[in-house]
Amino acid sequence: MEVLRLPLSASQKGKLISAGYTSIASLSSISPSHLALELKISETEALEILKSVSNGSRLESTSNSHTIVNGAQSAWEMLQEEETLVHITTSCADLDNILGGGISCKEVTEIGGVPGIGKTQLGIQLAVNVQIPYDYGGVGGKAIYIDTEGSFMVERALQIAEACSADMAEYSPLYRKGSQACEAKMMQPKDFLENIFYFRVCSYTEQIALVNYLDKFITEHKDVKAVIIDSITFHFRQDFDDMALRTRVLGGMALNLMKLARKFGLAVVILNQVTTKYSDGSFRLALALGDSWSHASTNRIILHWNGNQRYAYIDKSPSLRSASAPYSVTPEGIRNSASNNKRIKNT
C-alpha cells in the first residue's frame, strides 16, 4: 500500500514522501524517535503516523490473505513474449536498426547525453510516434510526458506531429500490414497533440507523487503506451544534500517505473543528464545519478557528438549488442543522418 492512501494529513504525507517513504513497507522497521528526527516532528506525532501505517498494513494483509502468489513463467513463454514485443519507431531507420525495431514496450529505456544533443527532441518524437496506428506499423497508443525542466515545446511537438501526419499520408503503403488495405483513419496534427498528457513537475516531491499516481492514471487511460520523463535527473541534482536519502528515493521510483512498464506493456523512457566523473587519472563524462542508478533501466542509450555528427550508442542492454548509429535533428524531427548535417544546438 502507498503512503498516499493512508488516513494522514496532506502535510504528513508530504513530509513522508520528501523523506523517501512512499510505501508502508518502507516504514515497517523504523522507530518513532528516528521518524520524528527525519521528519522534524514530535515523537507523539511520529507514533500516530506509525499506528496508521500498522493499521494499513493489517488491512492490506487481510485483503491479500487469500491471494495466491503468482508470477512464475516458463522460459518458453518468456521467449514468445520477447518475440512479440512491440516497438516505437524513432523515425531514424539506422537508430531503429540497432534497437531491434525501435524503443521496446514493457521495458525502461534510459537516454542520456550532453546539452544540445537532442534528448528532448527524441522524447517529443517518441510521444508523437507512439500514436502511429497499428495498421500503419505503429503502436496506436497515447503518451504521458513528464517535464521537470520546462523544456517541452508545444510548437515543436506540433512541427513533429505535422511531419508524422504528412509521412503517413505519403508513405502509407509502407506502413500497411501485408496486402490488406489500410482502414485506419488518417491522423491530423491536432490528434497527435490531444493524445499527449503533459505534466509539469516543479520539485522532487511532486515527481515522486506523480510517479506513484501513474498506476491509477494509466488504469483509467489504458491506451497509454509511453511514459517519457524529461529529465529524471533535474530535481535530484538541485535539491539534495543527503545522498543516502536520494539513493532510497530514486530506488523506489525506479522500481515503480519498472512495474508500470511490465504491468501495462508500455515503454518508459527516462532522459538523463551528464556529469563529470574522475576515473583512472582523468575526467570523463558519465550519466548523472551515479553507478547505482545505472541498474534502474533495462536499456541505456548514450547520445554523443563525433565531430559535427550526432551518434546514439547502446551502452547497456540484456538483448541488444553494443552498437552505434548516426542520426540527425531536422525541422521534421529525428531522422537519418544527412551528409550536410551541421552542429545545431537542441536540448
N, C-alpha and C positions, 0 to 999 in steps of 0.2 A: 504494500500500500504506500502511496505517496504522501508526503508531509502535507501537501496542499489539501488533502481530503480530511485531515484531522480537524476536530472542532476547536480550533485555536483562533486567536485574533489575527488580523492581517499583519499586524506588527510582529507578532511572534513567528508567524510563517516566514515573513521576510527575513527576520534575523537568522532563522534556521537555514534557509536557503543560502543566505550570504555566507554562512559558516560552512557550507558544503554538505549540510544534512538535508537531503532531498527525499529520503525514504525512511520508513520505520526501521528497516534493517540497519541503517547507518547509525541509529540511536540505541541499538539494542544493548550495548555493553558500556555505555557512558554513565558516569556518576553525576548526581545533581550538582556537586561542587564544581566539577570540571565543565559541565554545560553552562553553569552560571558564569564562570570565568570567561568562557569563549564568547558567550552572547552578551556579556556585560549586563547581567540581570541578577536579581536576588536569588538565593538558593530556594526560597519558597516558591518563586515563580518557576524556576527550573524543575522543581519537584512536581508541580502541577502539569507542566509540559510532558514530563516523563510518564506521569499517570495516564495522560491522554494517549501517549504512544503505546503504553501497555494495554490499554483497553482496545485500541485499534488493532493491535497485534493479535489479541484474543479473538476479536471479531473476524479477522482475516483467516485465522487458523480454523475457526468453526466453519466458515463458509467453504473452506478448501478441504475439510476433513474427509469428504467422500470423493475427492478428485484423484483419479489415477494418474500418476506421473507418466507423462508421455515424452516423445521426442526422439525415441530410438528410430534409426533409419538405416536401411541396408546400403552397402556400398553401391549396389546396382541402382537403387533408387537415387542415390546421390549423383551417379554418372548421368542418368537420364535427366535429372533436374538441371545439371550443368549444360547438357546438350540442348536444352530447350530455353536457356536463359535468353532474355531479350535485351537488346542494346539500344542506346540512344545515340544517334549519329552526331558527330561533332561538326559536320559539314566540311571536314577536311579528309579526303579519301586516304591520304598517307597516314594520318593520325588514327583514323578508324582501323586501318590495316594492322598496325602494331597493337591496337587494343582489342583485336579479335572481333571487330564489328562496331565498336563504339564503347560508351560508358555502360558498364553492366548494371542491370537492375538486381536487386537482392544483395547488393554489396555497397560498402562505403569506400569511396574513392577520394583521396586527398590530392589536391593540385596546388603546388606552391611555386613561387618564383619571385624574382626581383620586381620592384615597381616598374610599370611601363611595359611588362612582358605580355600582358593581355589576359590576366586571370579573370577580371570582371567581365571582359568581352566574352570569354569562353563560358562563364557562368550564365550570362544572359542568353548566349546562343543555345545552351542546353535547355534553358527554361522555355525557349521557343520550340526547339526541335522535339522535345518530349511530346509535343502536341500533334506531330505529324500522324495522320490517321493510319491505322493498321493496314488498310487496303493500299496505302502508298508506301508500305515498308516501314512504318513508324510504330510507335507505342500507343498512340491515341490517348495520352493521359493529360494531366494538368500539373502545374509546378507550384511549389512553395519557395519563395525567395526571401531569405532572412538576411537583412542588410545591417551590419554592425558598424560600418564606417561611413555610411551616407554616400556610397559610390555608385549605387544603382541609378541609371539614367533612363527614364521612361522614353525619352526621344530616341535613344539608341535602341531600346527594345523595339520601338515602332519601326525603325530602319531595318532591323534584322527580320522582324515579322513580315515586312513588305517584301524583302528579298526571298524569304521562305515561301510566301504565297506565290510569288512570281515563278520560283523554281518548280513548285508543284504543278502550276499551270503549263509550264514549258516542257518539263521532263516527266510528266505523269506516266507515260508508258514504261519508264524505267522503274517506277515505284510499284507498278502493278504486280500482283501475285499471279504467276503463271500467265495464262492467256485470257483469263476472265476479265470482263470489262470492270473498270473501277467505278463503283457506285457511291463512293464516299463524297459527301458534299465538299466543294472547294472552300477552303478556309480563307477568310479575309483577315487583313492585319488586325482589325478590331477584335476578331475572335481570339487571336493569339493573346492579346493584352488582357482580355477578360478572363482568361484561364491561368493567369499568373497571380497567385495570392502573395501579396507583398507585406512583410513585417519589418518595421524599423525598430531596432533594438539599441538602446542607449546606455546600458550598463550590463555588467556580467550577471547581476541578479535577474534582470529581465531576460537575458539569454538563457539562463538555467530554467527559469519558469516557463519560457516559451517551448524549449525542447521537451520539458515534461508535459506540456499541453498538446504537443503534436499528435500523440496517440489518439486523443479524443477528437481532435480536428480532422485527422485523416480518416477516422472511423466514420465521421459524418460526411466526408468528401472522398469516397472510395476510389474515385478516378485519379487521385493524386499519384503520380508515378516518379516524381523527382523532388527532392528537398535539397536546396542549394544554400549554403551558409557562406556569406562573403563579408568578413572573413571570420573563421573560428577563433582567430588569434587576438584581434584588436583589444578587446576589453581585458583580456587576461595578461596582456603585456603592460597595460596602463595602470591598472588598479590594484596590483598585488605586490605585497612585500613578503608575505608568508608563503614560501614555496611548497611546504608540506600541504597547506590548505589548497593551494592551486592544483597540486597533483591529484588530491582527493576529488575536488570538484570536476576537474577535467575527466578523470577516470569514470565518474558516474555519468557524465554527459556522453562520453564515447560509448559506454555500454548501452545507453538508451538509443543512440543513433543506430547502433548495430541491430538492436531488437526491432526498430522500426523498419529497417531495410529488409529483414527476413520476414517479419510478420505480414507486411503489406506488399512485398515483392516490388519494392521501389528502389531507385538509385538515390543514395545520399552522397552529395558532392560537397566536400569541405575545402574551401580555399584557404591557403595559409601564406604567411609572410616569411621572409628570410631573416636570418641573423648571422652574426659573425662568430665563428667557433675556432678556438685555438687547438690545433692538433699537430703532433709531430713537428713541433718547432715553427709552425707557420699558421697564419689565419686563413680560414676559408669560409665560404658561405654555406649555411645549412638551414634547413627549415626550422622555424621557431617552435617553441614549447618543449624542446629537449628530447632526449632519446626515448624516454618512457612514452611520450605521445606518439612516437612512430609506430606503435603497435595498435593504435586506435583505428586504423584503416585497413581495408583488405588490399587495396592497390594504392600506390603512391607514384604520382607523376610530377616530375620537376621540369618547369619551363625555364629556358635559358637562352642567352644570346650566343651565337657563334659568328663573330664579325657583325654583319648587318642582318643576319638571318635568325629568325626565331626557330627554336627547336623544342620539342617535347620528348622527355626521356623517361622511360619506365624504370623507376628506381627500385620498386618492390612490388611483387605480385606472386601469389601462390600458383597461378595458372598461366601467366604470360612471361615470355622470356624478356630479358633486358634488351631494349631496342630504342632507337630514337627516330624521330621523323620531323621534317621541317613543316612549318605552317605559316600562314600569313593572316594578319588582321586587316581586313579591307572594309570599305564602306558598307558592303553587304553582310559583313560578319567574318567568322572564321572560315578560311578557305585554304586550298592547296597553295604551296609556296609559289610565288611568282618570281621570275628572273630579275624583275626590276624592283623587287621589294626593298623599301627604304626603312631605315630605323626611325619609326614614328612612335612617340610615346603614347601608350594606352595603359590604363591601370588594370 
